[in-house]
Amino acid sequence: MKKLLVIAVALAAVNAQATRARVAALANSPHLVDTATVYNNPADIFALGSDYVNLESGATTSTSLTDGAEGMVVRTMGDTKWGLSLGHDSPNASVGGLRSLGAALGANAGFAFGQQNPIELTYGAKAADMAWAATLVYSNYQDKTPGLAAGTAAKESSMGVRLGARAGNWDAALRLGLTSTVELGDGDKYTGTAAIGANGGYMMDSWYLFGNLSSLGFKTEDNVTGETSKYTATSIAIGAMTEVKKDGSGFFYGASLNNSTSKEDVSGGKMTSMTLPVWIGTEVDAASWLTLRGSITQTLQLMNNTKTENNLGTVTEFSPAGNDTTVNMGAGLKFNKLTLDGSLAGTMAGGQVINANNLLAMVGLTYWY
């Protein structure tokens, strides 16, 4: 009985909003507004209902964008809101994002060096039914130890800006990655190009129509041979989804058409894809203190094409591609103004397995005040 109680507490969450574990359990559906979506659209801090302190468990040296330690506090001052976030990894400037890919393409593992103690400052205001907010992202690191070994990071820096707005029936966000650099002790360099991401949505009756666009890249340089890789990637997606609610519970479903292209100019590599992913999710108030949630995603074989090429021609081509059906689950409890959220992770090969690695794959604590 005691063990069951421990498991129940570990899977706690707020019914309406929670942490990144809730977003992951609900397939990262674009209609969600949560403490985790503030890192996409900072204006979401006005849609959460109250101020909060959010803490996400994880490793300081995370290897993905979902397992790092981070936290954020949001506070209202008159008609404005302020936010301070510590430890959040940016997709285009972290070891779980482009820098890891730069290490692979540049054949130098030292480039897979994440942001060091990243900090984010958010400020926003609301007028009538429209809210806006802006976030400044910054990290900086330098190792001045004499005689650093080759492949060891000597410097790291990143800076970015997020802008967002939200009204009654629409929302929009713009993300700009201004700088992202890693310099190794032997002079090898990773330099990110200007990264741009934009997304928006519009409510039409019961349907939420959305779209997003991103463009990013980087180059790596060897101190002897010069440029070792030059990578660019663009993607665009448009889609629609709808949600049915009743008595605090409900389900949703949606689909999007995604097109992406990535190129590596030094080797002549190129990858293109055209996919049509669909998702179904549900969130149910099993009791006044308990919420259960889950989702399933799959790319329809009607549109599931990928092609990889190099300077000699086609390397691989799938039309349609293989199985990618994924199920995510989560559950939660609410203790007055304190919530604790967790998720159950799984893989396509093994499915959801209850063990120490998967049961608490994501855990977050939120205090609403």
Sine and cosine of phi, psi and omega as CSV:
sin_phi,cos_phi,sin_psi,cos_psi,sin_omega,cos_omega
0.00,0.00,-0.66,0.75,0.00,-1.00
-0.88,0.48,-0.66,0.75,0.01,-1.00
-0.90,0.44,-0.62,0.78,0.02,-1.00
-0.90,0.43,-0.60,0.80,0.03,-1.00
-0.91,0.42,-0.65,0.76,0.03,-1.00
-0.88,0.47,-0.69,0.73,0.02,-1.00
-0.90,0.44,-0.66,0.75,-0.01,-1.00
-0.89,0.46,-0.68,0.73,0.02,-1.00
-0.91,0.42,-0.62,0.79,-0.03,-1.00
-0.92,0.40,-0.36,0.93,-0.02,-1.00
-0.97,-0.24,0.51,0.86,-0.11,-0.99
-0.99,0.13,0.49,-0.87,0.03,-1.00
-0.31,-0.95,0.33,-0.94,0.11,-0.99
-0.99,0.14,0.51,-0.86,-0.07,-1.00
-0.92,0.38,-0.64,0.77,-0.09,-1.00
-1.00,-0.04,-0.81,0.59,0.04,-1.00
-0.77,-0.64,0.43,-0.90,-0.02,-1.00
-0.49,-0.87,-0.84,-0.55,-0.10,-1.00
-0.83,-0.55,-0.17,-0.99,-0.02,-1.00
-0.92,0.40,-0.32,0.95,0.06,-1.00
-0.90,0.43,-0.60,0.80,0.04,-1.00
-0.92,0.40,-0.70,0.72,0.00,-1.00
-0.88,0.48,-0.67,0.74,0.01,-1.00
-0.91,0.41,-0.66,0.76,-0.01,-1.00
-0.91,0.41,-0.41,0.91,-0.02,-1.00
-0.97,-0.26,0.52,0.86,0.16,-0.99
0.90,0.43,0.37,0.93,-0.03,-1.00
0.79,0.61,0.60,0.80,-0.04,-1.00
-0.86,0.51,0.70,-0.72,-0.12,-0.99
-0.92,0.40,-0.21,0.98,-0.01,-1.00
-1.00,0.08,-0.17,0.99,-0.09,-1.00
-0.94,0.34,0.61,-0.79,0.14,-0.99
-0.82,-0.58,0.85,-0.52,-0.16,-0.99
-0.39,-0.92,0.12,-0.99,0.07,-1.00
-0.87,0.49,-0.48,0.88,0.01,-1.00
-0.97,0.24,-0.51,0.86,-0.04,-1.00
-0.98,0.22,-0.20,0.98,0.09,-1.00
-0.87,0.50,-0.47,0.88,0.01,-1.00
-0.97,0.24,-0.12,0.99,0.12,-0.99
-0.98,-0.21,-0.79,0.62,0.03,-1.00
-0.83,-0.56,0.97,-0.24,-0.07,-1.00
-0.89,0.46,-0.34,0.94,0.02,-1.00
-0.93,0.36,-0.20,0.98,0.03,-1.00
-0.90,0.44,-0.29,0.96,0.04,-1.00
-0.89,0.46,-0.37,0.93,0.03,-1.00
-1.00,0.06,-0.19,0.98,-0.04,-1.00
-0.98,-0.18,0.04,1.00,-0.08,-1.00
-1.00,-0.03,-0.15,0.99,0.14,-0.99
0.99,-0.10,-0.60,0.80,0.00,-1.00
-0.43,-0.90,0.19,-0.98,0.09,-1.00
-0.96,0.29,0.30,-0.95,-0.08,-1.00
-0.36,-0.93,0.31,-0.95,0.23,-0.97
-0.87,-0.50,0.84,-0.54,-0.05,-1.00
-0.87,-0.50,0.77,-0.63,0.02,-1.00
-0.82,-0.57,0.77,-0.64,0.01,-1.00
-0.91,-0.41,0.82,-0.58,0.02,-1.00
-0.96,0.28,0.39,-0.92,0.02,-1.00
0.35,-0.94,0.08,-1.00,0.00,-1.00
-0.99,0.11,0.60,-0.80,0.06,-1.00
-0.90,0.43,-0.62,0.78,0.05,-1.00
-0.99,-0.16,0.92,0.38,-0.07,-1.00
-0.96,0.30,0.46,-0.89,0.02,-1.00
-0.94,-0.33,0.09,1.00,0.08,-1.00
-0.55,-0.83,0.08,-1.00,-0.03,-1.00
-0.99,0.10,-0.01,1.00,-0.08,-1.00
-0.86,-0.51,0.03,1.00,-0.03,-1.00
-0.86,-0.51,0.25,0.97,-0.02,-1.00
-1.00,0.00,0.44,-0.90,0.08,-1.00
-0.98,0.22,0.72,-0.69,0.00,-1.00
-0.36,-0.93,0.25,-0.97,0.03,-1.00
-0.31,-0.95,0.39,-0.92,-0.03,-1.00
-0.52,-0.85,0.61,-0.79,0.11,-0.99
-0.84,-0.54,0.70,-0.71,0.00,-1.00
-0.81,-0.58,0.73,-0.69,-0.04,-1.00
-0.65,-0.76,0.64,-0.77,0.03,-1.00
-1.00,0.01,0.70,-0.72,0.10,-0.99
-0.72,-0.69,0.99,-0.13,-0.06,-1.00
0.92,0.39,-0.83,-0.55,0.02,-1.00
-1.00,-0.04,0.14,0.99,-0.04,-1.00
-0.88,-0.47,0.28,-0.96,0.10,-0.99
-0.76,-0.65,0.58,-0.81,0.06,-1.00
-0.86,-0.52,0.56,-0.83,0.03,-1.00
-0.66,-0.75,0.60,-0.80,0.08,-1.00
-0.77,-0.64,0.84,-0.55,-0.01,-1.00
-0.86,-0.51,0.67,-0.75,0.04,-1.00
-0.84,-0.54,0.75,-0.66,0.18,-0.98
1.00,0.03,0.02,1.00,-0.05,-1.00
-0.97,0.26,0.77,-0.64,0.00,-1.00
-1.00,0.06,0.78,-0.62,0.06,-1.00
-1.00,0.10,0.67,-0.74,-0.08,-1.00
-0.84,0.55,-0.58,0.82,-0.07,-1.00
-1.00,-0.05,0.05,1.00,-0.06,-1.00
-0.59,-0.81,0.73,0.68,-0.01,-1.00
-0.58,-0.82,0.27,-0.96,0.03,-1.00
-0.92,0.39,-0.39,0.92,0.05,-1.00
-1.00,0.05,0.04,1.00,-0.02,-1.00
-0.85,-0.53,-0.79,-0.61,-0.11,-0.99
-0.91,0.41,-0.53,0.85,-0.05,-1.00
-0.91,0.42,-0.54,0.84,0.08,-1.00
-0.91,0.41,-0.65,0.76,0.05,-1.00
-0.92,0.39,-0.59,0.80,0.05,-1.00
-0.89,0.46,-0.57,0.82,0.06,-1.00
-0.91,0.41,-0.61,0.79,0.00,-1.00
-0.94,0.33,-0.73,0.69,-0.05,-1.00
-0.96,0.27,-0.57,0.82,0.00,-1.00
-1.00,0.06,-0.01,1.00,0.03,-1.00
0.82,0.57,0.56,0.83,0.05,-1.00
-0.68,-0.73,0.95,-0.32,-0.09,-1.00
-0.89,0.45,-0.36,0.93,-0.02,-1.00
-0.90,0.43,-0.38,0.92,0.01,-1.00
-0.94,0.35,-0.36,0.93,0.04,-1.00
-0.98,0.18,0.91,0.42,-0.07,-1.00
-0.84,-0.54,0.89,-0.46,-0.13,-0.99
-0.98,0.20,0.14,-0.99,0.10,-0.99
-0.87,0.50,0.61,-0.79,-0.01,-1.00
-0.96,-0.27,0.90,-0.44,-0.02,-1.00
0.73,0.68,0.81,0.58,0.01,-1.00
-0.89,0.45,0.57,-0.82,0.01,-1.00
-0.76,-0.65,0.59,-0.81,0.01,-1.00
-0.73,-0.68,0.72,-0.70,0.06,-1.00
-0.90,-0.44,0.77,-0.64,-0.05,-1.00
-0.84,-0.54,0.66,-0.75,0.07,-1.00
-0.65,-0.76,0.67,-0.74,0.01,-1.00
-0.44,-0.90,0.23,-0.97,0.01,-1.00
-0.58,-0.82,0.29,-0.96,-0.02,-1.00
-0.75,-0.66,0.70,-0.71,0.06,-1.00
-0.72,-0.69,0.85,-0.53,-0.07,-1.00
0.84,0.55,-0.83,-0.56,-0.04,-1.00
-0.98,-0.19,0.17,0.98,-0.01,-1.00
-0.91,-0.42,0.69,-0.72,0.05,-1.00
-0.85,-0.53,0.54,-0.84,0.06,-1.00
-0.69,-0.73,0.40,-0.92,0.02,-1.00
-0.37,-0.93,0.40,-0.92,0.02,-1.00
-0.69,-0.73,0.55,-0.83,-0.01,-1.00
-0.78,-0.63,0.69,-0.72,0.11,-0.99
-0.95,-0.30,0.79,-0.62,-0.04,-1.00
-0.93,-0.36,0.70,-0.71,-0.05,-1.00
-0.47,-0.88,0.66,-0.76,0.18,-0.98
-0.51,-0.86,0.48,-0.88,-0.03,-1.00
-0.39,-0.92,0.64,-0.77,-0.06,-1.00
-0.42,-0.91,0.61,-0.80,0.08,-1.00
-0.49,-0.87,0.78,-0.62,0.07,-1.00
-0.97,-0.24,0.94,-0.34,-0.07,-1.00
-1.00,-0.09,0.17,0.99,0.00,-1.00
-0.87,0.50,0.78,-0.62,0.01,-1.00
-0.91,0.42,0.59,-0.81,0.10,-1.00
0.93,0.37,0.67,0.74,0.03,-1.00
-0.89,0.46,0.62,-0.79,0.00,-1.00
-0.93,0.36,0.48,-0.87,0.07,-1.00
-0.86,0.51,0.67,-0.74,-0.02,-1.00
1.00,0.02,-0.06,1.00,0.03,-1.00
-1.00,-0.09,0.74,-0.68,-0.04,-1.00
-0.94,0.35,0.81,-0.59,0.07,-1.00
-0.99,-0.16,-0.53,0.85,-0.01,-1.00
-0.62,-0.78,0.51,-0.86,0.11,-0.99
-0.52,-0.85,0.67,-0.74,0.06,-1.00
-0.44,-0.90,0.49,-0.87,0.07,-1.00
-0.43,-0.90,0.49,-0.87,0.07,-1.00
-0.46,-0.89,0.63,-0.78,0.00,-1.00
-0.39,-0.92,0.19,-0.98,-0.01,-1.00
-0.69,-0.72,0.66,-0.75,0.14,-0.99
-0.85,-0.53,0.67,-0.75,0.05,-1.00
-0.80,-0.60,0.64,-0.77,-0.01,-1.00
-0.51,-0.86,0.43,-0.90,0.06,-1.00
-0.58,-0.82,0.50,-0.87,-0.01,-1.00
-0.49,-0.87,0.73,-0.68,0.07,-1.00
-0.79,-0.61,-0.24,-0.97,-0.10,-1.00
-0.89,0.46,-0.65,0.76,-0.09,-1.00
-0.80,-0.60,0.22,0.97,0.04,-1.00
-0.49,-0.87,0.33,-0.94,0.07,-1.00
-0.49,-0.87,0.44,-0.90,-0.01,-1.00
-0.44,-0.90,0.52,-0.85,0.00,-1.00
-0.55,-0.83,0.54,-0.84,0.04,-1.00
-0.73,-0.69,0.78,-0.62,-0.02,-1.00
-0.85,-0.52,0.78,-0.62,-0.02,-1.00
-0.84,-0.54,0.88,-0.47,0.14,-0.99
-1.00,-0.04,0.96,-0.29,-0.14,-0.99
-0.99,0.12,-0.72,0.70,0.02,-1.00
-0.62,-0.78,0.52,-0.85,0.11,-0.99
-0.35,-0.94,0.96,-0.29,-0.08,-1.00
-0.71,-0.71,0.55,-0.83,0.16,-0.99
-0.71,-0.70,0.79,-0.62,0.05,-1.00
-0.85,-0.53,0.79,-0.61,-0.04,-1.00
-1.00,-0.02,0.25,-0.97,-0.06,-1.00
-0.88,0.47,-0.45,0.89,0.00,-1.00
-1.00,-0.05,0.11,0.99,0.06,-1.00
0.99,-0.12,-0.14,0.99,0.08,-1.00
-0.89,0.45,0.56,-0.83,-0.10,-1.00
-0.73,-0.69,0.57,-0.82,0.19,-0.98
-0.88,-0.47,0.81,-0.59,-0.02,-1.00
-0.75,-0.66,0.88,-0.47,0.05,-1.00
-0.99,0.15,0.63,-0.77,0.10,-0.99
-0.99,0.14,0.18,-0.98,0.01,-1.00
-0.86,0.51,0.83,-0.56,-0.01,-1.00
-0.98,-0.21,0.72,-0.69,-0.02,-1.00
-0.79,-0.62,0.76,-0.65,0.08,-1.00
-0.68,-0.73,0.67,-0.74,0.00,-1.00
-0.60,-0.80,0.59,-0.81,0.08,-1.00
-0.47,-0.88,0.38,-0.93,0.02,-1.00
-0.33,-0.95,0.29,-0.96,0.00,-1.00
-0.52,-0.86,0.37,-0.93,-0.03,-1.00
-0.60,-0.80,0.77,-0.64,0.04,-1.00
-1.00,0.07,0.84,-0.54,0.07,-1.00
-0.83,-0.56,0.97,-0.26,-0.13,-0.99
0.84,0.54,-0.87,-0.49,-0.03,-1.00
-0.99,-0.14,0.08,1.00,-0.06,-1.00
-0.96,-0.29,0.64,-0.77,0.07,-1.00
-0.96,-0.29,0.91,-0.42,0.01,-1.00
-0.99,-0.16,0.71,-0.70,-0.12,-0.99
-0.58,-0.81,0.29,-0.96,0.07,-1.00
-0.40,-0.92,0.41,-0.91,0.07,-1.00
-0.50,-0.86,0.42,-0.91,-0.05,-1.00
-0.62,-0.79,0.66,-0.75,0.06,-1.00
-0.60,-0.80,0.54,-0.84,0.05,-1.00
-0.57,-0.82,0.80,-0.60,-0.06,-1.00
-0.41,-0.91,0.12,-0.99,0.00,-1.00
0.08,-1.00,-0.01,-1.00,0.02,-1.00
-0.26,-0.96,0.18,-0.98,0.17,-0.99
-0.67,-0.75,0.49,-0.87,0.07,-1.00
-0.86,-0.51,0.58,-0.81,-0.05,-1.00
-0.75,-0.66,0.68,-0.74,0.11,-0.99
-1.00,-0.09,0.63,-0.77,-0.08,-1.00
-0.93,0.37,-0.20,0.98,-0.01,-1.00
-0.94,-0.35,-0.79,0.62,-0.13,-0.99
-1.00,-0.04,-0.15,0.99,0.01,-1.00
1.00,0.01,-0.57,-0.82,-0.11,-0.99
-0.91,0.41,0.81,-0.59,-0.01,-1.00
-0.95,-0.30,-0.37,0.93,0.09,-1.00
-0.35,-0.94,0.47,-0.88,0.06,-1.00
-0.57,-0.82,0.95,-0.32,-0.18,-0.98
-0.89,-0.46,0.69,-0.72,0.11,-0.99
-0.70,-0.72,0.52,-0.85,0.01,-1.00
-0.53,-0.85,0.65,-0.76,0.09,-1.00
-0.73,-0.68,0.52,-0.85,0.05,-1.00
-0.50,-0.86,0.48,-0.88,0.03,-1.00
-0.59,-0.80,0.61,-0.79,-0.01,-1.00
-0.58,-0.82,0.61,-0.79,0.13,-0.99
-0.71,-0.70,0.57,-0.82,-0.05,-1.00
-0.24,-0.97,-0.03,-1.00,0.00,-1.00
-0.50,-0.87,0.52,-0.85,0.07,-1.00
-0.46,-0.89,0.32,-0.95,0.01,-1.00
-0.64,-0.77,0.41,-0.91,-0.04,-1.00
-0.75,-0.66,0.66,-0.75,0.04,-1.00
-0.90,-0.43,0.85,-0.53,-0.05,-1.00
-0.86,-0.51,0.54,-0.84,0.07,-1.00
-0.34,-0.94,0.82,-0.58,0.05,-1.00
0.81,0.58,0.67,0.74,0.06,-1.00
0.99,0.16,-0.03,1.00,0.02,-1.00
-0.83,-0.55,0.18,-0.98,0.02,-1.00
0.13,-0.99,-0.07,-1.00,0.05,-1.00
-0.59,-0.81,0.29,-0.96,-0.01,-1.00
-0.59,-0.81,0.32,-0.95,0.07,-1.00
-0.45,-0.89,0.44,-0.90,-0.03,-1.00
-0.22,-0.97,0.08,-1.00,0.01,-1.00
-0.46,-0.89,0.40,-0.92,0.05,-1.00
-0.56,-0.83,0.48,-0.88,0.08,-1.00
-0.97,-0.24,0.88,-0.48,-0.11,-0.99
-0.90,-0.44,0.72,-0.69,0.09,-1.00
-0.78,-0.62,0.74,-0.67,-0.01,-1.00
-0.61,-0.79,0.50,-0.86,0.05,-1.00
-0.64,-0.77,0.73,-0.68,0.08,-1.00
-0.73,-0.68,0.60,-0.80,-0.05,-1.00
-0.70,-0.72,0.57,-0.82,0.13,-0.99
-0.83,-0.56,0.96,-0.28,-0.21,-0.98
-0.95,0.32,-0.52,0.85,-0.06,-1.00
-0.92,0.39,-0.71,0.71,-0.01,-1.00
-1.00,-0.02,-0.22,0.98,-0.04,-1.00
0.99,0.17,0.28,0.96,-0.01,-1.00
-0.98,0.20,0.52,-0.85,0.01,-1.00
-0.47,-0.89,0.65,-0.76,0.06,-1.00
-0.72,-0.69,0.74,-0.68,0.04,-1.00
-0.80,-0.60,0.49,-0.87,0.04,-1.00
-0.49,-0.87,0.52,-0.86,0.11,-0.99
-0.69,-0.73,0.91,-0.41,-0.11,-0.99
-0.74,-0.67,0.35,-0.94,0.02,-1.00
-0.75,-0.66,0.99,0.17,0.02,-1.00
-0.98,0.21,0.56,-0.83,0.10,-1.00
-0.80,-0.60,0.43,-0.90,0.01,-1.00
-0.54,-0.84,0.51,-0.86,0.07,-1.00
-0.74,-0.68,0.73,-0.69,-0.01,-1.00
-0.63,-0.77,0.36,-0.93,0.04,-1.00
-0.58,-0.82,0.54,-0.84,0.06,-1.00
-0.66,-0.75,0.87,-0.49,-0.17,-0.99
-0.82,-0.57,0.75,-0.67,0.13,-0.99
-0.99,0.15,1.00,-0.07,0.00,-1.00
-0.93,0.36,-0.46,0.89,0.08,-1.00
-0.40,-0.92,0.12,-0.99,-0.01,-1.00
-0.89,0.45,-0.37,0.93,-0.04,-1.00
-0.93,-0.37,0.01,1.00,-0.10,-0.99
-0.75,-0.66,0.75,-0.66,0.08,-1.00
-0.82,-0.57,0.72,-0.69,0.08,-1.00
-0.90,-0.43,0.63,-0.78,-0.05,-1.00
-0.54,-0.84,0.41,-0.91,0.04,-1.00
-0.15,-0.99,0.21,-0.98,-0.02,-1.00
-0.40,-0.92,0.34,-0.94,0.11,-0.99
-0.73,-0.69,0.68,-0.74,0.02,-1.00
-0.79,-0.61,0.52,-0.86,0.04,-1.00
-0.36,-0.93,0.59,-0.81,0.12,-0.99
-1.00,0.01,0.86,-0.51,-0.03,-1.00
-0.91,0.42,0.69,-0.72,0.01,-1.00
-0.93,0.37,-0.21,0.98,0.09,-1.00
-0.87,0.50,-0.54,0.84,0.01,-1.00
-0.54,-0.84,1.00,0.00,-0.06,-1.00
-0.49,-0.87,0.94,0.33,-0.14,-0.99
-0.89,-0.45,0.73,-0.69,0.08,-1.00
-0.68,-0.73,0.56,-0.83,-0.01,-1.00
-0.59,-0.81,0.74,-0.67,0.03,-1.00
-0.87,-0.49,0.74,-0.67,-0.03,-1.00
-0.77,-0.64,0.39,-0.92,0.21,-0.98
-0.77,-0.64,-0.20,-0.98,-0.08,-1.00
-0.93,0.36,-0.14,0.99,0.02,-1.00
-0.98,-0.20,-0.16,0.99,-0.01,-1.00
0.75,-0.66,-0.37,-0.93,-0.05,-1.00
-0.94,0.33,0.74,-0.67,0.06,-1.00
-0.99,-0.15,-0.79,0.61,0.07,-1.00
-0.64,-0.77,0.49,-0.87,0.08,-1.00
-0.46,-0.89,0.82,-0.57,0.00,-1.00
-0.85,-0.53,0.79,-0.61,-0.02,-1.00
-0.43,-0.90,1.00,0.05,0.07,1.00
-1.00,0.08,0.23,-0.97,0.01,-1.00
-0.99,0.13,0.00,-1.00,-0.12,-0.99
-0.99,0.16,-0.13,-0.99,-0.10,-0.99
-0.91,0.41,0.69,-0.72,0.09,-1.00
-0.61,-0.79,0.37,0.93,0.01,-1.00
-0.88,0.48,0.78,-0.63,-0.06,-1.00
-0.71,-0.70,0.68,-0.73,0.08,-1.00
-0.89,-0.46,0.72,-0.69,0.08,-1.00
-0.82,-0.57,0.58,-0.81,-0.03,-1.00
-0.69,-0.72,0.40,-0.92,0.07,-1.00
-0.36,-0.93,0.22,-0.98,0.03,-1.00
-0.44,-0.90,0.25,-0.97,-0.03,-1.00
-0.29,-0.96,0.35,-0.94,0.10,-1.00
-0.82,-0.58,0.40,-0.91,0.05,-1.00
-0.84,-0.55,0.79,-0.61,0.02,-1.00
-0.90,-0.45,1.00,-0.02,-0.05,-1.00
0.83,0.56,-0.89,-0.45,0.00,-1.00
-0.99,-0.10,0.03,1.00,-0.01,-1.00
-0.96,-0.28,0.76,-0.65,0.02,-1.00
-0.79,-0.61,0.48,-0.88,0.02,-1.00
-0.68,-0.73,0.82,-0.57,-0.16,-0.99
-0.86,-0.51,0.58,-0.81,0.05,-1.00
-0.56,-0.83,0.29,-0.96,-0.02,-1.00
-0.73,-0.68,0.34,-0.94,0.06,-1.00
-0.95,-0.33,0.93,-0.37,-0.06,-1.00
-1.00,0.04,0.31,-0.95,0.04,-1.00
-0.27,-0.96,0.17,-0.99,0.04,-1.00
-0.81,-0.59,0.28,-0.96,0.03,-1.00
-0.90,0.44,-0.54,0.84,-0.05,-1.00
-0.98,0.22,-0.68,0.74,-0.12,-0.99
-0.96,-0.27,-0.24,0.97,-0.03,-1.00
0.94,0.35,-0.18,-0.98,0.02,-1.00
-0.97,0.23,0.88,-0.47,-0.01,-1.00
-0.86,-0.51,0.82,-0.57,0.00,-1.00
-1.00,0.10,0.98,-0.20,0.11,-0.99
-0.50,-0.86,-0.02,-1.00,-0.10,-0.99
-0.90,0.45,-0.45,0.89,-0.03,-1.00
-0.98,0.18,-0.61,0.79,-0.14,-0.99
-0.99,-0.16,-0.49,0.87,-0.10,-1.00
-0.88,0.47,-0.69,0.72,0.00,-1.00
-0.94,-0.35,0.74,0.68,-0.04,-1.00
-0.86,0.51,-0.62,0.79,0.10,-0.99
-0.71,-0.70,0.74,-0.67,0.04,-1.00
-0.69,-0.72,0.76,-0.66,0.01,-1.00
-0.62,-0.78,0.57,-0.82,0.00,-1.00
-0.90,-0.43,0.74,-0.67,0.02,-1.00
-0.73,-0.68,0.75,-0.67,0.10,-1.00
-0.91,-0.41,0.86,-0.51,-0.01,-1.00
-0.99,-0.15,0.80,-0.60,-0.06,-1.00
-0.69,-0.72,0.00,0.00,0.00,0.00
